[in-house]
Amino acid sequence: AMAQIGPGMYTQSTVLCDDCKGMGISAGTAIKDVKVLEVTVDKGAPQGEQYIFHSEGDEFPGAETGDVIVVVEIEEHKEFK
């Protein structure tokens, strides 16, 4: 909050939010965001192959940003075998 204490003189103070206690989130929620990650799966990639995007997962104040891990699951196609 900023307040004038005299001609040309101001004071500014800050206080912690009651909801988040200065963490930048409200009552345990985070801002949802959508990000497109492009995965190029290698030809012949085996079942269970993992592609890891480091520090692309959820992030929140006071916690380390997580990784996004894409795991290959092979399914048979009706016509192409």
Buried (B, 14 or more C-beta within 10 A) or exposed (E): EEEEEEEEEEEEEEEEEEEBEEEEBEEEEEEEEEEEEEEEEEEEEEEEBEBEBEEBEEEBEEEEEBEBEEEBEEEEEEEEE
